[in-house]
Amino acid sequence: MESQSQKLNVIFLPYLLPGHSKPMVDTARLFAKHGVNVTIITTQANAFNFQKHIDSDYDSGYSIRTHVLQLPSAQICFHDEVENIKSGVSSDMLGKIGDGMLIPQDQVEQLLPQLNPDCLVTDQFYPWTVESAAKLGIPRLYFYSTSYFSTCAFRCIQKHKPHESLDSDTHKFSIPGLPHNIEMTTAQIEERLKTKNMMTDYLNAVCEAIIESEIRSYGTLCNSFHELESDYEQLYRSIVGVKSWSIGPVSTSVNRDDKERAKRDQKDDHIAEEPELLNWLDSKQNESVLYVSFGSLTRLPHSQLLEIAHGLENSGHNFIWVVRNMNEDDDGDSLPEGFLERMKESSKGYIIWNWAPQVLILNHPAVGGVVTHCGWNTILESSSAGLPMITWPMFAEQFYNEKLLVDVLKVGVSIGVKGNKFWTKSGDNEVVRKEDIADTVKLLMGSGEESKEIRIRARKLGDAAKRTIEEGGSSYNNLKQLIDELKSLKISKSLS
């Protein structure tokens, strides 16, 4: 057994957006389960979302804790507003978020020497932490919460600008420099690559600061695994020029049974709803249910909700649909008249408002497919469960992730979305019609040859995801190798 003085002390600094904070907290818990002393620095509002898991790990004997920053009174209201960022964001708040004000730099830098860290793991949106780590003479690991593929695709488009020679946003171009032939349209890439205005200038400046901090970091921690995107793992290292460690899927690593899966996304006021949901799932045949969710940030307009409702109903397949409305208090007025009653009577559809125990649902044997916005966390969780996907990207890197699923891994079917909008305006995307929704659901969930081949590939990917985190697997070995390397750095520092 190592003494406390010999153990590695690692600080984690997560960003407050759900898609960023959840995988980093899972990663912190994974480090603790490998014998590392872990401290997560965050705000009170964000700690509330995961503290029960940290307490549970601590009670199980792991060295992990949360350090909550005491914010100035002027920032408390702002952080309370950020806690509800999933309901919408003002341009003023967006600027503060982009400037990294969610975690005050001065407070963190005053705190770090007291915690005596051997390594700092921070979200990409805290580029200033490179300097913080340098002042302490310790490595900073850049935590990237999306795919290698999306990074490589973006960097290649940014460098070669293949879209600039096209006459139309709808004309296709091939992305230069990738191992696979990936075709996109100008309409599908981020606004900041094709438009110049005050907002895109600001976003590009933020991006440049992030890229610089990435290059100056000791290395990158990526929530991915070798079997998922090995070609792009190698290409990323070549393009960026830093070490990287693929240690994912981290959610699967730390949530290995139904109890853990339920706790990961659990809200106290929804605990009572789980037995009803599980009873409904238990009543369905294996692989007969489609899970439909568009992530925590997207709010779809009324017109699109109507099309989804009719499309799912007309497909004839069982489904669970997580509906997140512009108004979180919506009780069904945004859905077609009589829809909820018909679904309850027929037991074909199960509607969940605003929140769902996603990891628990995806791993239930009744679930056979997913409709996803192509957020990286949902892709990893679905892949780990061996599930094929209908891809419905909205914004940012999600259109690249769609290409990975459909064109490279061939475990997805595209719904056909054509336009990439900035995430605060993602509800303005073109409306996907009910006929296209129903046809795509029938294709994925049906018994045709294409569906069978997609399912076979998805199951193989799920098996690979489970193997990679077991002892001897690539992600397991990568994490062990990284921890050993950080320990060697600590010893070298103490000797010098």
N, C-alpha and C positions, 0 to 999 in steps of 0.2 A: 504493500500500500504506500502511495506517495504521501509525504507530509504536506501540510498546507503550503509551506514555503516553496515546495517543489512543483506544486500544481500550477497549471497554466491559468492565468486570469484573462478572460476575454470579455470585452464590452461590446454590446450590440446597440445600435442606434437606429430604430426603425422609423420609416416615414409613416404618416398617419392615414394615408389612403388605404382602404381595406386590402386591395390587391397587392400592396407593397408590405404592409405590416404583418399579415397572416403568415406568409412564407418565411419572413425573417424571424418571427417568434418561433415558428416550428423549427427553424435552423438552430436558434439559440437552445431550444430544448434538446435538440439532437446532440449538440456539443456537450451539454451537461450530462447526457446519458453516456457519453464517451469519457467521462471523468474530468471535464473541464469546469473550473469555477466561472460561472456566467452571471453577468449583471446586464439587465436590459434598462436603458435609460429612456424614459418616455414621460408623457403628461398624464395627469389624473384621468382625463376622459378616455385616453387610449388604453391605459392600464386596465380600466374597468372591463374592456372587451376580452382580456385573456388572463387576468390575475388568478382565476380559479384553477387554470391549468398549471400555472407556475406554482401555486400553493400545493397542488396535488403532487407535482414532481418533487418539490422540496420535502413533503411528508414521506415520499417514497425513498428518500435518502440522497437525492441529487443536489448538487451545490448550484442552485439557481435562485436569483432574486430579482425583484424589480426596484429600480430607484426612480421615484417620481419627482420630477422637477417642481419646485415651488415657483409658480409663475407670478410676475408682477400683476397687480390687479387690473391694469389696462389691457393685459393680454388674455385674461381669463374668459371674458365674453367671446373674444375671437376664437379661442380654442373650443368653447362650447358650440360655436357656430360650425367649426370644422368637424366636430363630432357628428353633425348632421349633414356633412358634405354630400352624402348620397342623395339628398333631396334636392340638390341644386347648389349653384355657386355663383356669386356675384363677380363682376370683373375686378372689383377692389380686392375681394378675398383671393381671387386667382393670382393677382400680382403678389400678394403677401405669401401665398403658397409657393410660387415660383422663386421668390427671393429667399426661401429657406427659413421663413420666420416661424414655422411650426415648432421648431426646437431652437431656443435662443443659443447662439454660438458662444457668447460670453459665459453663460451659466455652465455649459458643457465643459469649456476649457478650464474653468475654475474647479470643476468637480473632478476631472480626470486624474490629476495627481493624487488626490485623496484615495481613489480606487486602485491605484497602482496597477494599471493594466499592462499585459504583455502583448496585446493585439487589439485593434479597433476594427470592428465590422460595421460598416455604415451603408445606408441606402445611397443609391446613385445621386439622389437629389440633395445630398449634403456634401457637395464637393469641397467645402472648406475644411472637412475633417482630414484631408491629406496633410494640411499644414499642422493641424492639431496633433496628429500622430508623429509628424516629423519633430515637433518641439519636444516630444517625450522620447524620441529615438526608438519608436516601436513601429511595426508594420501596420498599414491600413489595408484592409481587404474591402474591395468594392463589391457590394451585393447587388446583383442584377436580377430583376424579378420577371424577366421574359426570356425568350428563346435566343440561342445563338443565331438561328436562321434569320430572325427579324433584324438583328444587329448587322449581320453580314449583308443582307439585302439592302438595308437602308444605306450603309456605308458605300456600297457599290453604286447605287443610284446617285448618291450625293457626289461621288467622285467622277463618274462617267457621264451623268446627266443625259441618259438615252431618251428621255421624254421630251427634251427641249427641241428636238428636230421634227416632232409630230405636228400635224395640222389640227388634230382633234383630240379632246380629252378621252374619247372612246376608242381611239386607235391603240392597238397593242404594241408593246415593245418587250424585248427580252432583256433581262437584267444581266449585264456583263459580269464576268468574273466568278460566277457561281458554278458548282459542280453539276447542277441540273439546269435544264432549260426552263426557266420560270418566266412566264409572260404576265404582264400587268398592263393596266391602262393608266394614263395620267390621273384620271378621276379617282383611282384607288390609292394613290400615294398621299402622304401627309401634305397639308396645306403649305407648310413652311418650305417644302421642296419646290413648290411651283408658283407661289405668290409672294410678292414683296409688299409689306405694309408694316405699320407700327407693331402689330401683334406678332407677325411672323419674325420681324427683326428681334423682338424681345425673346421669343422662343428659341431662335437660333443662337442668341447670346447665352441663354441658359444652357443650351445643348453643348456649346463649345466649352463652357466651364466644366460641364460634366465629363466630356471627352478628355479634356486635359487632366482632370483628377483621376480618370480611369487609367490613363497612360502612366501617371506618376505613382499609382498604387503598387503595393507589393504584388498584388494579383487580384483575380476576380473569383468570387464564389457564385456559382450558377445553379439555380434550381432546375437542373436538367439531368439527363443521364446518357451515357455513351451510346447505348443501343437506339436511342430516340433520334439523335441528330449528330452522329459521329463525324460526318463530312464537314459539318458546319462548326463543330467544336474545334477541329483542326484549323479551319479557315479563319475563325475568330482569332485564334492565337497568332496567326500569321498577319492578319490585318492590324490588330491592335498592338501586338508586340509585347504582351504581358502573359504571365502564367495564368492558368485558370483551373479551377477544380469543379468538376460536375459532381454534386452530392445529392441530387434529387432522385425521385420525387420525395421531398422532405415531409409532405403531409402524410404520405404512406408510411414513412419511417416511424413517425411518432404517434400515428393513429391506427393501430393495428387490429383493434377489435371494435365491435359495435358500440361499446361503452365510450371509448375514446372518440370514435367518429361522431357520436351524438354530441359529446361535450365540445368538440372543436368549434362548431358554429352556433352553439346553443345560447339563446336568450332566455332569461329566467321566466319571462311572461309567456313563453311558448312551450315550456316543458309539458304542459298538460295536453298539448295537441299531438304529441308524438305517438302515443298509443293508437289514436284514431288513424293517423297516417300509415303506421306500420300494419295495422289490421287491414287497411285497404290494399296495401301492397301484397300482403300475405294471401289475399284472395285472388290474386292474378297469376296467370301462367308465367313460367320463366321466360324472360326476354320479350315480354309482350307490352311493356310500358315504355313510352317515350318521355324523357325528362326535358322540360323546356325552361331555360333560364337565360337572362341576358346580363347577368352580373349586377354589381351593386351600384354602379354609376348611371346606367342607361335608364332613361324614362321615355317610354314610347308614347306617341300621340294617340288620341282616341281613335282616329281612323285606322291606325295600324293594329291596335288592340282588337277592333272589330274583325279585321281580316284574319288575324291569328285565331280568334275564337271560332270563326266559321271554317277556316282551313283545317284546324285540328278536329273539329266535329265531323267535317265531311270526309276526313281520311279514314274514319272507321276504326282507328287504333286507340288503345288506352293511352292516357297521358297524365302527367303531373305538370302543371304550369305554375311557375312562380311569377306572379303579377306585381310589378312595382310601378305604381302610378305616380303622376305628377303630385297627386294629393295622397299622402300616406294613410289618410283616414277613409279612403274610398272603400265602400262596402259592396261594390259590384255595379254601380250605376254606369261605369264606363264600358261594361260588357253588353252584348246583345240581350235584348229583353227575353227573359225566360231561359237564358243559357245556363245559369247556375242551377236552376231547378231541373233542367233536362239532364245535366251532368250527374246530379245527385241521384236522380231517379234511375238513370241507365247505368250508373257506376262506371261510366267510360272515362270520365275526366275528374281529376282532383285538383282544385284550385287552392293555392297557398298565397296569402297576401304578404308581400314585402320581405319575408325571411323564410329560409328553409334549411334544414339540416342536410346540406348538399352531399357531404361525404358519405353520410349514412345512407341516403337515398341511392346514390350511384353504385354502392356496393351491395344493394339488395338484388337477389337473383331475378326478381320480376322485371327489373329495368333492362331494356335491350338497346337503348339508343339515347342520344342527347342532341338537343338543339342548343347551340352555343354561340355567343358573341365572339368567340375565339380569344377570350382572355386566357393568359397563360396558366393561371391556377386551375381554371376549369378544364383546360386541355390536359394538364398533368393528372388531375383527379379522375377524369374520364378515361384517359389512356391506362392509368393504373388499374382501373376496374375492367379493362378489356372491352370498352364500349366504342362503337362507331359513332360518328357525329355528323349532324347537319350543320354546316357552317353559315353563320349570319353575322359577319363582322360589322362594326359600327364606326370605329375611329382608331387613330394612332397606329400601332404596329399590328393590329388585329387582322388587317388584310394580308400582311406577310404570313402571319400564323395560319391563315386559311390556306395559303399556297403550300405550306409545309404539310398540312393535313391531307389536302386533296391531291396535290401533284407529286409530292415526294413520298410520303408515307402511305398514301392511298387508303386512308381509313375514314375519309370524309366525303360528303356530297354537298356541293355548293347550292345555296338557296338562290344565288344570282344577284346579290347586292352589288351595285355598280359604283357608289360614291362614298368617299371617305370624308367625313365632316369632323371639325374640331369637337372634342368630347362634350363641351357644354351645349353644342348644337346638334348632337347626334340624333335627336328626335326629329330633325328636319330631313333626314334621309328619305329617299323615295319609298313609297309604300309598296311592300311586297304583297301581291294579291293572293286571295284565298285559294285560287285554283293552283297556283305555283306551290303554295304551302302544302296543300293536300297531296299533290303529285309527288313532291319530294319526300314527304313522310311515308307515303305508300312505297316509294322506291327503297328507302332505307330500312323500313320495318317489315317489308314484304318478304316473300320466299323466292324471289327471282335469283338468277345466277349472279348478277352484279352484287346484290345484297349479301349473298352467301360468301362471296370472295372478300368483300369488305369486312365482314364479321370475322372471318378466319384471320385476316391480317390484324384486326383490332385485338383479338384474343391473344395472338402471339406477342403483340406489344405489351399487353397486360401482364403476361407471364414474364417478359423481360424486365418490366418495371418492378415486379416483386423480387426477382432474382438479384437485381443490381444492388438492392439495399441489404441483402442478407450477407452474413460473413463470407468473405471471398468474392463478393460481387464488386463490380467496378466502382459504384458510388460509395460503397462501404470502404473499399480500399483507398479511394481518393481522400475521404475524410480522415481516415487513420493516418495516411501519409502526410496530410496537411498538419494535423495536430502534432505529429512527431517532428515535423520541420519547424513548427512554431516553438516547440519545446527546446530544440537545438539552438534556435535563435536566442531564447531566454537564457540558456546556459552560457552561450558565447558572450552575451551582454554582461552577465554577472561576473564572468571571469575577467573581462576587460575593464 
